[in-house]
Amino acid sequence: MMRFMLSIAALSLLAGCAPTGHQDLEQFTAEVQQRAKPGISPPPELPLLERIEYTGADIRNPFQPTPLRGDAAQATGQNCPQPTLGSPRGGLEGVALDQLALSGTMRSGNGQLIALLVSNEGKLFRVERGDFVGLDNGRITSITPQQISIREWLATGDGCWQQRDVSLTLLNSQRSSN
């Protein structure tokens, strides 16, 4: 009897796995395909563009480097100021002025003022009038107890140079010694 019950249970289980028709799925697919009719709209007509003749053939090509106008600067001669290049470089000519600060001044044995500059690395430098300072061919023109004046040469890009006066001022409340 037990065998008979197990056989019926196995048969009913296998009957549930029997293939059934997919008619409902096929019908749904057919309905969706009939409803969906994709429509592609035609592309818009592009307007006709008029041709324009290129007139920049005689203008400099922006993709070619411009030649330096060194010949123009040499042709003007005295109208174009030039610094004295090639002089021996001192220790402070490789240091930018924004990395230097005036620490104080003192008088030398002959009475001339000497400035003490300190770099942002903490190095102390002693400079006099006429010494070269900074990256732009700067030369110390005057030293007072409160500041030093420097005349720099800046390249203008056309082979000429322009002079600029800058100064380093004593920032702290120290007084210079006489």
Sequence and secondary structure as in RCSB ss.txt:
>XXXX:A:sequence
MMRFMLSIAALSLLAGCAPTGHQDLEQFTAEVQQRAKPGISPPPELPLLERIEYTGADIRNPFQPTPLRGDAAQA
TGQNCPQPTLGSPRGGLEGVALDQLALSGTMRSGNGQLIALLVSNEGKLFRVERGDFVGLDNGRITSITPQQISI
REWLATGDGCWQQRDVSLTLLNSQRSSN
>XXXX:A:secstr
 HHHHHHHHHHHHHHHTS    HHHHHHHHHHHHH                    GGGS  TTS     HHHHHH
HGGGS     S    TTTTS GGGEEEEEEEE TTS EEEEEEETTS EEEE TT EETTTTEEEEEE SSEEEE
EEEEE SSS EEEEEEEEE  SS     
